[in-house]
Amino acid sequence: MYQFDNPQIIKPEFIFVEKLLESPAKLIPLTDGIGYKNRICDKNLHRPQLALAGFTELFTFSRVQICGNTEIQYLTSLSEEDRLKAFEGITQFPVPCIIVTNGHPISSPLVEAAKNAGICIFSSAYETTEVYSMISEFLVDQFAEQMSVHGSFVDIYGVGMLFVGKSGIGKSEISLDLIERGHRLVADDVVIFTKRKENVLMGTGTEIAGHFMEIRGLGIIDIKAMFGLKSIRYQKRLEVIVELENWEDGMEYTRTGLENEPVKILDVDVNYIKLPIIPGKNITVISEVIAINYLLNTYGHNAAKSFSDSLMQKIENRKNHPQSYDDIRMVKYFLDEE
């Protein structure tokens, strides 16, 4: 089974509250930047309904707090003194931050109470369910396991294909040829994969490398500038790994495709193909064929299995009827035409 050389696995232990400003929830800070450096250590969210009512024994204060219609209407129903007392019932804990949904206004005394406690309050115009979904998905992504590998990642006919192999074997050159044929580059040299859900790996490049590519003997080239926006993607799901290696006489290579074993990355099975390279072999076209064959398998057609089943059927027929004539031509009868 293929093993990456020195893969770097990263799993963040925390993020700062200010990172939430990058989420799609369009958060507006109400506390003048106070609490930005508070740490979020839990990807789950919490609604402090019981805590506002005074029951704090099971209050999971370590999570981001979401205040929607229920919480705000409850606070509004209280007198000003009781409202502040109820709000301070949650700000007495080291809450990372509070997000108020539906664009509800927050009174100045409550904002000041949060500032004094060093807690950031955000406001969002989105409804509670939308904010909950967007922030939850954002945090799942931020706390997901990541793995940095060396290779070239290309989108071929919608299939995310990672080329790996020893340095200098031609990964970037193959990717460049594929881009020239209309396919799209996701990342070259350093590719970062993030585990999403149980069986999905999303790949992207690094902020520094972007969509630049190093071609030995030529130098650094800018794929986006040379080929346009149609030639790049910022992220793509990983579906096939292709290991490039120099042809070795005597080495066993797959002939039918029935024996291919998947590779595990972050406990996710990924299709794996070992592809030997010899002079004159068109790896670009073969890569396109790999992508199309993967799509066929995805939609239920396995060429190797179909061939194997057909062959076994022929063998079985010959066993049962050894004296019969079996016309093995593809065309059983030639018409009188050229």
C-alpha positions in Angstrom: 0.0 0.0 0.0 1.3 3.5 -0.9 2.7 5.6 1.9 3.3 9.3 1.7 6.8 10.5 2.6 6.7 12.5 5.8 3.1 13.7 5.7 2.2 16.5 8.1 -1.1 15.9 9.9 -2.6 18.9 11.6 -5.6 19.0 13.9 -6.2 22.5 15.5 -6.9 22.5 19.2 -8.5 26.0 19.1 -9.2 29.0 17.0 -9.5 32.7 18.0 -13.0 34.3 18.1 -12.0 36.8 15.4 -11.8 33.9 13.0 -15.6 33.8 13.0 -15.5 37.0 11.0 -14.5 34.8 8.0 -17.7 32.7 8.2 -20.5 33.3 5.8 -22.8 34.5 8.6 -21.7 38.1 8.0 -21.1 38.8 11.7 -21.0 42.4 12.9 -19.1 43.0 16.2 -20.8 45.1 18.9 -18.1 45.2 21.5 -15.3 47.1 19.6 -13.0 44.2 19.2 -13.1 43.1 22.8 -12.8 39.3 23.2 -11.3 38.7 19.7 -8.5 36.7 21.3 -10.8 34.4 23.3 -10.3 30.8 22.3 -12.9 28.5 20.8 -12.0 24.9 21.6 -15.3 23.2 20.7 -16.8 22.9 17.3 -20.3 22.5 18.8 -22.7 25.4 19.5 -25.0 26.1 22.4 -28.2 28.1 23.0 -28.2 29.5 26.6 -31.9 29.3 27.3 -31.8 27.6 30.7 -28.7 29.6 31.7 -30.5 32.9 31.1 -33.3 31.6 33.3 -30.8 30.9 36.1 -30.1 27.2 35.7 -26.3 27.0 35.0 -25.4 23.5 36.4 -25.3 22.0 32.9 -24.3 25.2 31.1 -21.7 24.3 28.4 -20.1 27.8 28.5 -17.0 26.6 26.5 -19.1 26.7 23.3 -20.1 29.6 21.1 -23.4 30.9 22.4 -26.3 31.5 19.9 -29.1 33.8 21.0 -32.2 33.7 18.8 -35.8 34.8 19.1 -36.4 32.7 22.2 -33.5 34.2 24.2 -34.0 37.8 23.1 -37.8 37.7 23.7 -37.2 36.3 27.2 -34.7 39.0 28.0 -37.1 41.7 26.6 -39.9 40.4 28.8 -37.8 41.2 32.0 -37.4 44.5 33.7 -34.1 46.3 33.0 -32.6 45.2 36.3 -33.6 41.5 35.9 -32.5 41.6 32.3 -29.0 42.7 33.2 -28.9 40.1 36.0 -30.0 37.3 33.7 -27.4 38.3 31.1 -24.7 38.5 33.7 -25.7 35.0 34.6 -23.9 33.8 31.5 -21.2 36.4 31.2 -19.8 35.3 34.6 -18.5 32.3 32.8 -15.6 32.3 30.3 -17.8 32.2 27.3 -15.9 32.5 24.0 -18.5 34.8 22.4 -22.2 35.4 21.9 -23.9 35.6 18.5 -27.3 37.4 18.3 -29.4 36.4 15.3 -32.2 38.0 13.3 -30.6 41.4 13.7 -32.0 41.9 17.2 -30.8 45.0 18.9 -28.9 44.6 22.1 -29.2 47.3 24.8 -26.2 49.3 25.9 -26.1 47.8 29.5 -25.9 44.3 28.1 -23.1 45.3 25.7 -21.2 46.9 28.5 -21.6 43.8 30.7 -20.1 41.7 27.9 -17.2 44.2 27.5 -16.5 44.2 31.2 -16.4 40.4 31.1 -14.1 40.4 28.0 -16.7 38.6 25.9 -17.4 39.5 22.3 -20.9 40.0 21.0 -21.7 39.5 17.3 -24.9 40.4 15.5 -26.1 38.7 12.3 -29.1 39.6 10.2 -29.7 35.9 9.3 -32.3 33.8 11.0 -31.2 31.5 13.9 -31.4 28.3 11.9 -29.3 29.8 9.1 -26.7 31.2 11.5 -26.6 27.9 13.4 -26.0 26.0 10.2 -23.4 28.4 8.8 -21.4 28.7 12.0 -21.6 25.0 12.7 -20.3 24.1 9.3 -17.6 26.7 9.5 -16.3 25.3 12.9 -16.4 21.8 11.6 -14.1 22.8 8.8 -11.8 24.8 11.1 -11.4 21.8 13.6 -11.2 19.1 10.9 -8.1 17.0 10.5 -5.7 18.2 7.8 -2.9 16.5 5.9 -0.2 18.2 3.9 1.3 16.1 1.0 3.7 16.6 -1.9 2.0 16.2 -5.3 0.1 17.8 -8.1 -3.7 18.0 -7.8 -5.8 18.4 -11.0 -9.6 18.4 -11.8 -10.0 16.1 -14.8 -13.5 15.9 -16.2 -14.8 16.7 -12.7 -12.6 14.0 -11.0 -10.1 15.1 -8.4 -6.8 13.4 -9.3 -3.6 13.6 -7.2 -0.3 12.8 -9.0 2.4 11.6 -6.6 5.8 10.1 -7.0 9.5 10.9 -6.4 10.7 14.4 -7.0 11.5 15.2 -10.6 9.4 12.3 -12.1 7.2 14.8 -14.0 4.1 15.4 -11.9 4.0 19.1 -12.7 4.7 18.6 -16.4 1.8 16.1 -16.7 -0.5 18.6 -14.9 0.6 21.4 -17.2 -0.2 19.3 -20.2 -3.6 18.5 -18.8 -4.3 22.2 -18.1 -3.3 23.0 -21.7 -6.0 20.4 -22.8 -8.7 22.2 -20.8 -8.5 20.6 -17.4 -8.1 22.6 -14.2 -5.3 22.9 -11.6 -6.2 22.8 -7.9 -2.7 22.9 -6.4 0.9 22.0 -7.3 3.8 20.9 -5.1 2.1 21.2 -1.7 -1.5 20.0 -1.4 -3.5 20.3 1.8 -6.4 17.8 2.3 -9.1 18.4 4.9 -11.4 15.6 6.1 -15.0 16.5 5.7 -17.7 14.2 7.0 -16.7 10.5 7.2 -15.6 9.7 3.6 -14.8 13.1 2.0 -11.4 14.6 1.5 -11.3 18.2 0.2 -8.0 19.4 -1.3 -6.6 22.9 -1.8 -3.3 24.6 -2.2 -1.5 27.0 0.2 -2.0 30.7 0.4 1.6 31.4 -0.6 1.9 29.0 -3.6 -1.6 29.8 -5.0 -1.8 28.5 -8.6 1.9 29.0 -9.3 3.8 26.0 -10.7 7.5 25.1 -10.9 8.7 23.6 -14.2 12.3 22.3 -14.0 14.5 24.1 -16.5 11.9 26.9 -17.0 11.2 28.2 -13.5 8.0 29.5 -11.9 4.9 30.1 -14.0 1.5 31.6 -13.2 -1.2 29.2 -14.4 -4.1 31.6 -13.7 -2.3 34.4 -15.7 -1.3 32.2 -18.6 -4.5 30.1 -19.1 -7.2 32.2 -17.4 -9.8 31.5 -14.7 -11.1 28.5 -16.5 -7.8 26.7 -15.8 -8.0 26.7 -12.0 -10.0 25.6 -9.0 -9.6 26.6 -5.4 -10.8 23.3 -4.0 -11.8 19.8 -5.1 -12.7 16.5 -3.6 -10.0 13.9 -3.8 -11.1 10.8 -5.7 -8.1 9.1 -7.4 -4.4 8.9 -6.5 -2.0 8.2 -9.3 1.5 7.2 -8.4 4.0 7.8 -11.1 7.1 5.6 -11.2 9.8 4.6 -13.7 9.2 1.3 -15.4 11.2 -1.6 -13.9 11.6 -4.9 -15.8 10.3 -7.7 -13.7 8.0 -5.5 -11.6 4.4 -6.7 -11.4 1.8 -4.1 -12.6 -1.9 -4.4 -12.7 -3.2 -5.8 -16.0 -6.9 -6.0 -15.4 -7.7 -3.4 -12.8 -9.4 -6.0 -10.5 -6.7 -6.0 -7.9 -6.4 -2.3 -7.2 -6.4 -1.6 -3.4 -7.5 1.8 -2.1 -5.2 4.0 -0.1 -6.2 5.4 3.3 -5.8 9.1 3.9 -7.0 10.3 7.3 -9.0 7.0 7.5 -10.7 7.7 4.2 -10.4 5.1 1.4 -9.2 6.7 -1.9 -8.9 4.9 -5.3 -5.2 4.2 -6.1 -3.4 3.5 -9.4 0.3 2.8 -9.9 1.3 4.0 -13.3 4.7 3.0 -14.8 6.4 5.6 -17.1 8.4 4.7 -20.1 9.6 7.0 -23.0 6.8 7.7 -25.5 4.0 6.7 -23.1 1.2 9.4 -23.2 0.5 9.8 -19.5 -1.8 12.8 -20.2 -4.3 10.7 -22.3 -4.0 7.8 -19.8 -4.9 10.2 -17.0 -8.0 11.3 -18.9 -8.9 7.7 -19.4 -8.4 7.0 -15.7 -10.9 9.9 -14.9 -13.5 8.6 -17.4 -13.1 5.0 -16.2 -13.6 6.3 -12.6 -16.8 8.0 -13.7 -18.0 4.8 -15.4 -17.4 2.9 -12.2 -19.2 5.5 -10.2 -22.3 5.1 -12.4 -22.2 1.3 -12.1 -20.1 0.1 -15.1 -16.9 -1.7 -14.2 -15.0 -2.6 -17.4 -12.6 -5.0 -15.7 -15.5 -6.9 -14.0 -17.6 -7.0 -17.2 -14.6 -8.5 -19.1 -14.0 -11.0 -16.3 -17.6 -12.0 -16.2 -17.7 -12.4 -20.0 -14.5 -14.5 -20.0 -15.8 -16.8 -17.2 -19.0 -17.3 -19.1 -17.1 -18.4 -22.2 -15.0 -20.8 -20.2 -18.1 -22.3 -18.5 -19.8 -22.7 -21.9 -16.7 -24.5 -23.3 -16.7 -26.9 -20.3 -20.4 -27.8 -20.7 -20.2 -28.1 -24.5 -16.6 -29.1 -25.4 -17.5 -30.3 -29.0 -19.4 -27.2 -30.0 -18.0 -24.6 -32.4 -17.6 -21.2 -30.8 -17.2 -18.3 -33.2 -14.8 -16.0 -31.4 -14.9 -13.1 -33.9 -16.4 -9.8 -32.7 -18.5 -9.7 -35.9 -20.2 -13.0 -36.3 -21.2 -12.5 -39.9 -19.6 -10.2 -42.5 -21.9 -8.4 -44.8 -21.0 -8.1 -48.5 -19.7 -4.6 -48.2 -16.4 -2.9 -47.4 
